Amino acid sequence: MTDKVKIDADQVTDIRLSEDATRVSMTLLGDQGHQVLLSLPASCLNAVVSVVPRQAAPDVVNRLDSWSMGVAENGQDLVLTLRTPEGAAISFALKPWQVEGMATIATYGSAQRSQPKTMH
């Protein structure tokens, strides 16, 4: 087993995506003032971000860029993934009735179905 190298960075001075979009390179300013170049596979960035504690403020509304939905591994639930224009993504496991409720609200503007209007 090789020894681990510990880098205590004070700040990130540059972040770049490789031309083929497979790696992210970060230039860090080390604790003793020297620059350190760290290169990671782009595919591991979600794992890095997922360990950062964060709580969304209740009044913050994010823009939606795209979404996708598919069947969950259990074959019964659905997985809804929402993506922001900045590339952040979050996935939710939903029951089909929850998706139906969202579709009802999107179609009719309320969780309660309005009664059809009649004329006398």
N, CA, C and O atoms as a GROMACS GRO file, in nm:
protein
  480
    1MET      N    1   0.083  -0.117   0.000
    1MET     CA    2   0.000   0.000   0.000
    1MET      C    3   0.088   0.124   0.000
    1MET      O    4   0.186   0.132   0.074
    2THR      N    5   0.054   0.221  -0.083
    2THR     CA    6   0.133   0.343  -0.089
    2THR      C    7   0.083   0.443   0.014
    2THR      O    8  -0.032   0.437   0.058
    3ASP      N    9   0.171   0.534   0.052
    3ASP     CA   10   0.134   0.638   0.147
    3ASP      C   11   0.038   0.736   0.082
    3ASP      O   12   0.048   0.765  -0.038
    4LYS      N   13  -0.055   0.786   0.161
    4LYS     CA   14  -0.148   0.888   0.113
    4LYS      C   15  -0.081   1.024   0.118
    4LYS      O   16   0.000   1.051   0.206
    5VAL      N   17  -0.117   1.108   0.022
    5VAL     CA   18  -0.068   1.246   0.021
    5VAL      C   19  -0.183   1.334   0.065
    5VAL      O   20  -0.292   1.331   0.007
    6LYS      N   21  -0.159   1.413   0.169
    6LYS     CA   22  -0.262   1.502   0.219
    6LYS      C   23  -0.234   1.642   0.169
    6LYS      O   24  -0.123   1.694   0.184
    7ILE      N   25  -0.336   1.704   0.110
    7ILE     CA   26  -0.325   1.841   0.062
    7ILE      C   27  -0.431   1.923   0.134
    7ILE      O   28  -0.550   1.897   0.120
    8ASP      N   29  -0.388   2.020   0.211
    8ASP     CA   30  -0.480   2.112   0.276
    8ASP      C   31  -0.482   2.240   0.193
    8ASP      O   32  -0.394   2.325   0.206
    9ALA      N   33  -0.583   2.253   0.110
    9ALA     CA   34  -0.592   2.371   0.022
    9ALA      C   35  -0.670   2.481   0.091
    9ALA      O   36  -0.766   2.456   0.163
   10ASP      N   37  -0.627   2.604   0.067
   10ASP     CA   38  -0.696   2.720   0.119
   10ASP      C   39  -0.800   2.773   0.022
   10ASP      O   40  -0.897   2.837   0.063
   11GLN      N   41  -0.781   2.746  -0.108
   11GLN     CA   42  -0.878   2.793  -0.207
   11GLN      C   43  -0.857   2.722  -0.339
   11GLN      O   44  -0.751   2.665  -0.365
   12VAL      N   45  -0.960   2.726  -0.421
   12VAL     CA   46  -0.955   2.676  -0.557
   12VAL      C   47  -0.933   2.798  -0.646
   12VAL      O   48  -1.012   2.893  -0.641
   13THR      N   49  -0.828   2.795  -0.726
   13THR     CA   50  -0.799   2.912  -0.811
   13THR      C   51  -0.844   2.893  -0.954
   13THR      O   52  -0.859   2.991  -1.028
   14ASP      N   53  -0.868   2.768  -0.997
   14ASP     CA   54  -0.911   2.744  -1.135
   14ASP      C   55  -0.974   2.605  -1.144
   14ASP      O   56  -0.928   2.510  -1.080
   15ILE      N   57  -1.081   2.596  -1.222
   15ILE     CA   58  -1.145   2.466  -1.250
   15ILE      C   59  -1.168   2.460  -1.400
   15ILE      O   60  -1.221   2.554  -1.459
   16ARG      N   61  -1.130   2.349  -1.460
   16ARG     CA   62  -1.148   2.332  -1.605
   16ARG      C   63  -1.194   2.190  -1.635
   16ARG      O   64  -1.156   2.094  -1.568
   17LEU      N   65  -1.275   2.179  -1.738
   17LEU     CA   66  -1.321   2.050  -1.788
   17LEU      C   67  -1.235   2.015  -1.908
   17LEU      O   68  -1.209   2.100  -1.993
   18SER      N   69  -1.190   1.891  -1.917
   18SER     CA   70  -1.106   1.850  -2.030
   18SER      C   71  -1.186   1.861  -2.160
   18SER      O   72  -1.309   1.861  -2.159
   19GLU      N   73  -1.114   1.870  -2.271
   19GLU     CA   74  -1.179   1.886  -2.401
   19GLU      C   75  -1.277   1.774  -2.432
   19GLU      O   76  -1.379   1.796  -2.496
   20ASP      N   77  -1.246   1.653  -2.385
   20ASP     CA   78  -1.336   1.540  -2.410
   20ASP      C   79  -1.439   1.524  -2.298
   20ASP      O   80  -1.516   1.428  -2.298
   21ALA      N   81  -1.441   1.617  -2.202
   21ALA     CA   82  -1.538   1.621  -2.093
   21ALA      C   83  -1.533   1.499  -2.002
   21ALA      O   84  -1.633   1.464  -1.938
   22THR      N   85  -1.418   1.433  -1.995
   22THR     CA   86  -1.407   1.315  -1.909
   22THR      C   87  -1.336   1.343  -1.777
   22THR      O   88  -1.344   1.263  -1.684
   23ARG      N   89  -1.265   1.457  -1.768
   23ARG     CA   90  -1.190   1.488  -1.647
   23ARG      C   91  -1.210   1.634  -1.607
   23ARG      O   92  -1.231   1.722  -1.691
   24VAL      N   93  -1.204   1.657  -1.477
   24VAL     CA   94  -1.210   1.791  -1.422
   24VAL      C   95  -1.076   1.818  -1.355
   24VAL      O   96  -1.031   1.741  -1.270
   25SER      N   97  -1.014   1.929  -1.394
   25SER     CA   98  -0.886   1.968  -1.334
   25SER      C   99  -0.909   2.089  -1.247
   25SER      O  100  -0.970   2.187  -1.289
   26MET      N  101  -0.858   2.083  -1.125
   26MET     CA  102  -0.869   2.194  -1.030
   26MET      C  103  -0.730   2.237  -0.989
   26MET      O  104  -0.645   2.154  -0.954
   27THR      N  105  -0.706   2.367  -0.994
   27THR     CA  106  -0.583   2.422  -0.941
   27THR      C  107  -0.614   2.474  -0.802
   27THR      O  108  -0.700   2.560  -0.784
   28LEU      N  109  -0.543   2.420  -0.704
   28LEU     CA  110  -0.565   2.455  -0.564
   28LEU      C  111  -0.446   2.535  -0.512
   28LEU      O  112  -0.333   2.514  -0.554
   29LEU      N  113  -0.474   2.624  -0.421
   29LEU     CA  114  -0.367   2.695  -0.352
   29LEU      C  115  -0.345   2.624  -0.220
   29LEU      O  116  -0.431   2.626  -0.132
   30GLY      N  117  -0.229   2.560  -0.207
   30GLY     CA  118  -0.198   2.480  -0.090
   30GLY      C  119  -0.180   2.563   0.035
   30GLY      O  120  -0.168   2.685   0.029
   31ASP      N  121  -0.178   2.495   0.149
   31ASP     CA  122  -0.168   2.564   0.277
   31ASP      C  123  -0.036   2.640   0.295
   31ASP      O  124  -0.028   2.727   0.381
   32GLN      N  125   0.064   2.608   0.217
   32GLN     CA  126   0.192   2.679   0.227
   32GLN      C  127   0.213   2.772   0.108
   32GLN      O  128   0.325   2.816   0.081
   33GLY      N  129   0.105   2.802   0.035
   33GLY     CA  130   0.111   2.899  -0.073
   33GLY      C  131   0.150   2.844  -0.209
   33GLY      O  132   0.160   2.922  -0.304
   34HIS      N  133   0.172   2.716  -0.222
   34HIS     CA  134   0.207   2.661  -0.353
   34HIS      C  135   0.082   2.607  -0.424
   34HIS      O  136  -0.015   2.567  -0.359
   35GLN      N  137   0.087   2.606  -0.558
   35GLN     CA  138  -0.027   2.556  -0.636
   35GLN      C  139  -0.016   2.406  -0.653
   35GLN      O  140   0.092   2.350  -0.670
   36VAL      N  141  -0.133   2.341  -0.646
   36VAL     CA  142  -0.143   2.196  -0.664
   36VAL      C  143  -0.248   2.172  -0.770
   36VAL      O  144  -0.357   2.229  -0.764
   37LEU      N  145  -0.218   2.088  -0.868
   37LEU     CA  146  -0.314   2.052  -0.972
   37LEU      C  147  -0.375   1.916  -0.936
   37LEU      O  148  -0.304   1.818  -0.918
   38LEU      N  149  -0.507   1.913  -0.925
   38LEU     CA  150  -0.580   1.791  -0.895
   38LEU      C  151  -0.668   1.759  -1.014
   38LEU      O  152  -0.744   1.844  -1.059
   39SER      N  153  -0.658   1.637  -1.066
   39SER     CA  154  -0.738   1.595  -1.180
   39SER      C  155  -0.822   1.475  -1.139
   39SER      O  156  -0.770   1.376  -1.087
   40LEU      N  157  -0.954   1.484  -1.163
   40LEU     CA  158  -1.047   1.378  -1.125
   40LEU      C  159  -1.131   1.338  -1.244
   40LEU      O  160  -1.156   1.420  -1.333
   41PRO      N  161  -1.176   1.213  -1.249
   41PRO     CA  162  -1.272   1.176  -1.352
   41PRO      C  163  -1.402   1.253  -1.330
   41PRO      O  164  -1.449   1.262  -1.216
   42ALA      N  165  -1.459   1.309  -1.435
   42ALA     CA  166  -1.582   1.387  -1.422
   42ALA      C  167  -1.695   1.302  -1.364
   42ALA      O  168  -1.784   1.355  -1.297
   43SER      N  169  -1.692   1.174  -1.389
   43SER     CA  170  -1.798   1.086  -1.341
   43SER      C  171  -1.802   1.073  -1.189
   43SER      O  172  -1.903   1.028  -1.135
   44CYS      N  173  -1.697   1.113  -1.119
   44CYS     CA  174  -1.696   1.100  -0.973
   44CYS      C  175  -1.739   1.228  -0.903
   44CYS      O  176  -1.743   1.231  -0.780
   45LEU      N  177  -1.770   1.334  -0.977
   45LEU     CA  178  -1.804   1.461  -0.913
   45LEU      C  179  -1.931   1.454  -0.829
   45LEU      O  180  -1.939   1.519  -0.725
   46ASN      N  181  -2.030   1.376  -0.871
   46ASN     CA  182  -2.151   1.363  -0.789
   46ASN      C  183  -2.118   1.304  -0.653
   46ASN      O  184  -2.176   1.344  -0.552
   47ALA      N  185  -2.025   1.209  -0.649
   47ALA     CA  186  -1.985   1.150  -0.521
   47ALA      C  187  -1.917   1.255  -0.433
   47ALA      O  188  -1.938   1.257  -0.312
   48VAL      N  189  -1.835   1.341  -0.494
   48VAL     CA  190  -1.768   1.446  -0.417
   48VAL      C  191  -1.871   1.544  -0.362
   48VAL      O  192  -1.867   1.578  -0.244
   49VAL      N  193  -1.962   1.588  -0.447
   49VAL     CA  194  -2.062   1.686  -0.405
   49VAL      C  195  -2.159   1.628  -0.303
   49VAL      O  196  -2.208   1.700  -0.216
   50SER      N  197  -2.187   1.499  -0.312
   50SER     CA  198  -2.286   1.439  -0.223
   50SER      C  199  -2.243   1.438  -0.076
   50SER      O  200  -2.328   1.426   0.012
   51VAL      N  201  -2.114   1.451  -0.048
   51VAL     CA  202  -2.069   1.451   0.091
   51VAL      C  203  -2.070   1.590   0.153
   51VAL      O  204  -2.048   1.605   0.274
   52VAL      N  205  -2.096   1.692   0.072
   52VAL     CA  206  -2.100   1.828   0.124
   52VAL      C  207  -2.238   1.851   0.186
   52VAL      O  208  -2.339   1.843   0.116
   53PRO      N  209  -2.242   1.881   0.317
   53PRO     CA  210  -2.373   1.902   0.378
   53PRO      C  211  -2.434   2.032   0.326
   53PRO      O  212  -2.368   2.136   0.319
   54ARG      N  213  -2.559   2.024   0.291
   54ARG     CA  214  -2.629   2.144   0.246
   54ARG      C  215  -2.777   2.126   0.269
   54ARG      O  216  -2.830   2.015   0.265
   55GLN      N  217  -2.839   2.235   0.294
   55GLN     CA  218  -2.983   2.234   0.315
   55GLN      C  219  -3.041   2.346   0.231
   55GLN      O  220  -2.998   2.461   0.240
   56ALA      N  221  -3.136   2.311   0.150
   56ALA     CA  222  -3.197   2.412   0.064
   56ALA      C  223  -3.284   2.504   0.148
   56ALA      O  224  -3.365   2.460   0.230
   57ALA      N  225  -3.264   2.632   0.126
   57ALA     CA  226  -3.348   2.730   0.196
   57ALA      C  227  -3.489   2.721   0.139
   57ALA      O  228  -3.506   2.702   0.018
   58PRO      N  229  -3.590   2.733   0.223
   58PRO     CA  230  -3.728   2.715   0.176
   58PRO      C  231  -3.772   2.818   0.073
   58PRO      O  232  -3.866   2.793  -0.002
   59ASP      N  233  -3.706   2.934   0.069
   59ASP     CA  234  -3.748   3.036  -0.026
   59ASP      C  235  -3.668   3.037  -0.155
   59ASP      O  236  -3.691   3.122  -0.241
   60VAL      N  237  -3.573   2.944  -0.172
   60VAL     CA  238  -3.493   2.937  -0.293
   60VAL      C  239  -3.565   2.852  -0.397
   60VAL      O  240  -3.605   2.738  -0.370
   61VAL      N  241  -3.581   2.908  -0.515
   61VAL     CA  242  -3.643   2.835  -0.626
   61VAL      C  243  -3.540   2.822  -0.737
   61VAL      O  244  -3.488   2.922  -0.787
   62ASN      N  245  -3.509   2.700  -0.775
   62ASN     CA  246  -3.412   2.673  -0.880
   62ASN      C  247  -3.481   2.658  -1.014
   62ASN      O  248  -3.595   2.612  -1.022
   63ARG      N  249  -3.412   2.697  -1.120
   63ARG     CA  250  -3.465   2.678  -1.256
   63ARG      C  251  -3.445   2.533  -1.297
   63ARG      O  252  -3.345   2.470  -1.262
   64LEU      N  253  -3.540   2.482  -1.372
   64LEU     CA  254  -3.533   2.346  -1.422
   64LEU      C  255  -3.489   2.349  -1.568
   64LEU      O  256  -3.548   2.420  -1.649
   65ASP      N  257  -3.386   2.273  -1.600
   65ASP     CA  258  -3.338   2.265  -1.738
   65ASP      C  259  -3.397   2.144  -1.808
   65ASP      O  260  -3.446   2.153  -1.921
   66SER      N  261  -3.393   2.030  -1.741
   66SER     CA  262  -3.446   1.908  -1.802
   66SER      C  263  -3.486   1.810  -1.692
   66SER      O  264  -3.447   1.825  -1.576
   67TRP      N  265  -3.562   1.711  -1.730
   67TRP     CA  266  -3.601   1.607  -1.636
   67TRP      C  267  -3.613   1.476  -1.712
   67TRP      O  268  -3.629   1.474  -1.834
   68SER      N  269  -3.604   1.367  -1.637
   68SER     CA  270  -3.625   1.235  -1.696
   68SER      C  271  -3.694   1.148  -1.592
   68SER      O  272  -3.683   1.171  -1.471
   69MET      N  273  -3.765   1.047  -1.641
   69MET     CA  274  -3.835   0.956  -1.551
   69MET      C  275  -3.822   0.815  -1.606
   69MET      O  276  -3.833   0.792  -1.726
   70GLY      N  277  -3.799   0.722  -1.516
   70GLY     CA  278  -3.790   0.583  -1.555
   70GLY      C  279  -3.836   0.494  -1.441
   70GLY      O  280  -3.868   0.542  -1.332
   71VAL      N  281  -3.839   0.367  -1.468
   71VAL     CA  282  -3.884   0.269  -1.368
   71VAL      C  283  -3.769   0.240  -1.272
   71VAL      O  284  -3.655   0.220  -1.314
   72ALA      N  285  -3.798   0.237  -1.143
   72ALA     CA  286  -3.698   0.208  -1.041
   72ALA      C  287  -3.659   0.061  -1.046
   72ALA      O  288  -3.725  -0.020  -1.111
   73GLU      N  289  -3.552   0.028  -0.976
   73GLU     CA  290  -3.503  -0.109  -0.974
   73GLU      C  291  -3.606  -0.208  -0.922
   73GLU      O  292  -3.605  -0.325  -0.961
   74ASN      N  293  -3.696  -0.163  -0.833
   74ASN     CA  294  -3.795  -0.255  -0.778
   74ASN      C  295  -3.908  -0.285  -0.876
   74ASN      O  296  -3.993  -0.369  -0.848
   75GLY      N  297  -3.909  -0.217  -0.990
   75GLY     CA  298  -4.009  -0.242  -1.092
   75GLY      C  299  -4.145  -0.182  -1.064
   75GLY      O  300  -4.236  -0.194  -1.146
   76GLN      N  301  -4.163  -0.118  -0.949
   76GLN     CA  302  -4.293  -0.062  -0.912
   76GLN      C  303  -4.289   0.090  -0.902
   76GLN      O  304  -4.379   0.159  -0.950
   77ASP      N  305  -4.184   0.142  -0.840
   77ASP     CA  306  -4.172   0.287  -0.824
   77ASP      C  307  -4.116   0.349  -0.952
   77ASP      O  308  -4.070   0.280  -1.043
   78LEU      N  309  -4.121   0.481  -0.956
   78LEU     CA  310  -4.063   0.557  -1.066
   78LEU      C  311  -3.951   0.642  -1.010
   78LEU      O  312  -3.954   0.682  -0.894
   79VAL      N  313  -3.851   0.671  -1.094
   79VAL     CA  314  -3.741   0.758  -1.054
   79VAL      C  315  -3.749   0.884  -1.139
   79VAL      O  316  -3.738   0.878  -1.262
   80LEU      N  317  -3.769   0.996  -1.072
   80LEU     CA  318  -3.775   1.127  -1.138
   80LEU      C  319  -3.644   1.199  -1.111
   80LEU      O  320  -3.606   1.220  -0.996
   81THR      N  321  -3.574   1.238  -1.218
   81THR     CA  322  -3.449   1.313  -1.204
   81THR      C  323  -3.470   1.452  -1.262
   81THR      O  324  -3.512   1.468  -1.376
   82LEU      N  325  -3.439   1.553  -1.180
   82LEU     CA  326  -3.450   1.693  -1.219
   82LEU      C  327  -3.310   1.751  -1.234
   82LEU      O  328  -3.224   1.726  -1.150
   83ARG      N  329  -3.287   1.829  -1.341
   83ARG     CA  330  -3.156   1.888  -1.365
   83ARG      C  331  -3.166   2.038  -1.383
   83ARG      O  332  -3.257   2.088  -1.449
   84THR      N  333  -3.072   2.112  -1.322
   84THR     CA  334  -3.067   2.257  -1.336
   84THR      C  335  -2.979   2.294  -1.455
   84THR      O  336  -2.902   2.210  -1.502
   85PRO      N  337  -2.989   2.418  -1.504
   85PRO     CA  338  -2.900   2.460  -1.612
   85PRO      C  339  -2.752   2.454  -1.574
   85PRO      O  340  -2.666   2.441  -1.661
   86GLU      N  341  -2.722   2.462  -1.445
   86GLU     CA  342  -2.583   2.455  -1.399
   86GLU      C  343  -2.530   2.312  -1.393
   86GLU      O  344  -2.412   2.291  -1.368
   87GLY      N  345  -2.616   2.214  -1.416
   87GLY     CA  346  -2.573   2.075  -1.418
   87GLY      C  347  -2.602   1.997  -1.291
   87GLY      O  348  -2.574   1.877  -1.285
   88ALA      N  349  -2.656   2.062  -1.189
   88ALA     CA  350  -2.691   1.989  -1.067
   88ALA      C  351  -2.811   1.899  -1.096
   88ALA      O  352  -2.900   1.937  -1.171
   89ALA      N  353  -2.811   1.783  -1.038
   89ALA     CA  354  -2.921   1.688  -1.058
   89ALA      C  355  -2.958   1.623  -0.926
   89ALA      O  356  -2.872   1.600  -0.841
   90ILE      N  357  -3.086   1.595  -0.911
   90ILE     CA  358  -3.133   1.523  -0.793
   90ILE      C  359  -3.243   1.429  -0.839
   90ILE      O  360  -3.325   1.463  -0.925
   91SER      N  361  -3.244   1.311  -0.781
   91SER     CA  362  -3.342   1.209  -0.819
   91SER      C  363  -3.431   1.175  -0.702
   91SER      O  364  -3.389   1.178  -0.586
   92PHE      N  365  -3.556   1.142  -0.734
   92PHE     CA  366  -3.656   1.108  -0.633
   92PHE      C  367  -3.722   0.976  -0.672
   92PHE      O  368  -3.752   0.953  -0.790
   93ALA      N  369  -3.745   0.890  -0.574
   93ALA     CA  370  -3.825   0.770  -0.595
   93ALA      C  371  -3.970   0.806  -0.566
   93ALA      O  372  -4.001   0.857  -0.458
   94LEU      N  373  -4.057   0.781  -0.661
   94LEU     CA  374  -4.198   0.819  -0.649
   94LEU      C  375  -4.288   0.699  -0.671
   94LEU      O  376  -4.253   0.607  -0.745
   95LYS      N  377  -4.403   0.702  -0.606
   95LYS     CA  378  -4.508   0.604  -0.633
   95LYS      C  379  -4.588   0.654  -0.753
   95LYS      O  380  -4.600   0.775  -0.773
   96PRO      N  381  -4.643   0.565  -0.832
   96PRO     CA  382  -4.721   0.610  -0.948
   96PRO      C  383  -4.834   0.707  -0.910
   96PRO      O  384  -4.863   0.799  -0.987
   97TRP      N  385  -4.898   0.689  -0.795
   97TRP     CA  386  -5.008   0.778  -0.756
   97TRP      C  387  -4.957   0.920  -0.730
   97TRP      O  388  -5.031   1.017  -0.748
   98GLN      N  389  -4.829   0.932  -0.687
   98GLN     CA  390  -4.773   1.065  -0.667
   98GLN      C  391  -4.753   1.138  -0.800
   98GLN      O  392  -4.778   1.258  -0.811
   99VAL      N  393  -4.710   1.065  -0.900
   99VAL     CA  394  -4.693   1.123  -1.034
   99VAL      C  395  -4.830   1.161  -1.090
   99VAL      O  396  -4.844   1.266  -1.153
  100GLU      N  397  -4.929   1.077  -1.068
  100GLU     CA  398  -5.065   1.110  -1.114
  100GLU      C  399  -5.115   1.237  -1.047
  100GLU      O  400  -5.180   1.319  -1.112
  101GLY      N  401  -5.086   1.255  -0.919
  101GLY     CA  402  -5.125   1.378  -0.848
  101GLY      C  403  -5.058   1.500  -0.908
  101GLY      O  404  -5.122   1.604  -0.924
  102MET      N  405  -4.929   1.489  -0.941
  102MET     CA  406  -4.858   1.602  -1.004
  102MET      C  407  -4.919   1.635  -1.141
  102MET      O  408  -4.935   1.752  -1.176
  103ALA      N  409  -4.952   1.531  -1.216
  103ALA     CA  410  -5.011   1.553  -1.348
  103ALA      C  411  -5.148   1.620  -1.335
  103ALA      O  412  -5.183   1.704  -1.417
  104THR      N  413  -5.224   1.582  -1.234
  104THR     CA  414  -5.355   1.645  -1.211
  104THR      C  415  -5.338   1.793  -1.179
  104THR      O  416  -5.411   1.877  -1.233
  105ILE      N  417  -5.243   1.824  -1.091
  105ILE     CA  418  -5.220   1.964  -1.056
  105ILE      C  419  -5.172   2.042  -1.178
  105ILE      O  420  -5.216   2.156  -1.200
  106ALA      N  421  -5.083   1.983  -1.257
  106ALA     CA  422  -5.033   2.052  -1.377
  106ALA      C  423  -5.145   2.074  -1.479
  106ALA      O  424  -5.147   2.175  -1.549
  107THR      N  425  -5.237   1.981  -1.487
  107THR     CA  426  -5.345   1.991  -1.585
  107THR      C  427  -5.458   2.082  -1.539
  107THR      O  428  -5.508   2.164  -1.616
  108TYR      N  429  -5.498   2.067  -1.414
  108TYR     CA  430  -5.616   2.137  -1.366
  108TYR      C  431  -5.586   2.250  -1.267
  108TYR      O  432  -5.676   2.325  -1.231
  109GLY      N  433  -5.462   2.263  -1.222
  109GLY     CA  434  -5.425   2.371  -1.133
  109GLY      C  435  -5.458   2.349  -0.988
  109GLY      O  436  -5.446   2.442  -0.908
  110SER      N  437  -5.501   2.231  -0.949
  110SER     CA  438  -5.535   2.204  -0.811
  110SER      C  439  -5.527   2.055  -0.786
  110SER      O  440  -5.546   1.974  -0.876
  111ALA      N  441  -5.498   2.022  -0.661
  111ALA     CA  442  -5.498   1.880  -0.624
  111ALA      C  443  -5.640   1.826  -0.618
  111ALA      O  444  -5.663   1.706  -0.630
  112GLN      N  445  -5.736   1.917  -0.600
  112GLN     CA  446  -5.877   1.878  -0.597
  112GLN      C  447  -5.935   1.895  -0.736
  112GLN      O  448  -5.928   2.003  -0.794
  113ARG      N  449  -5.991   1.791  -0.789
  113ARG     CA  450  -6.054   1.802  -0.920
  113ARG      C  451  -6.179   1.887  -0.908
  113ARG      O  452  -6.263   1.864  -0.822
  114SER      N  453  -6.190   1.983  -0.994
  114SER     CA  454  -6.309   2.068  -0.990
  114SER      C  455  -6.424   1.995  -1.057
  114SER      O  456  -6.406   1.916  -1.150
  115GLN      N  457  -6.541   2.025  -1.007
  115GLN     CA  458  -6.661   1.966  -1.065
  115GLN      C  459  -6.688   2.034  -1.199
  115GLN      O  460  -6.669   2.154  -1.213
  116PRO      N  461  -6.732   1.958  -1.296
  116PRO     CA  462  -6.765   2.021  -1.425
  116PRO      C  463  -6.877   2.123  -1.406
  116PRO      O  464  -6.972   2.102  -1.332
  117LYS      N  465  -6.862   2.234  -1.475
  117LYS     CA  466  -6.963   2.339  -1.466
  117LYS      C  467  -7.082   2.302  -1.554
  117LYS      O  468  -7.067   2.252  -1.665
  118THR      N  469  -7.198   2.328  -1.499
  118THR     CA  470  -7.319   2.298  -1.576
  118THR      C  471  -7.400   2.426  -1.592
  118THR      O  472  -7.391   2.518  -1.511
  119MET      N  473  -7.476   2.429  -1.698
  119MET     CA  474  -7.563   2.545  -1.722
  119MET      C  475  -7.706   2.497  -1.711
  119MET      O  476  -7.740   2.387  -1.755
  120HIS      N  477  -7.791   2.580  -1.652
  120HIS     CA  478  -7.933   2.544  -1.638
  120HIS      C  479  -8.016   2.632  -1.727
  120HIS      O  480  -8.138   2.618  -1.730
   0.00000   0.00000   0.00000
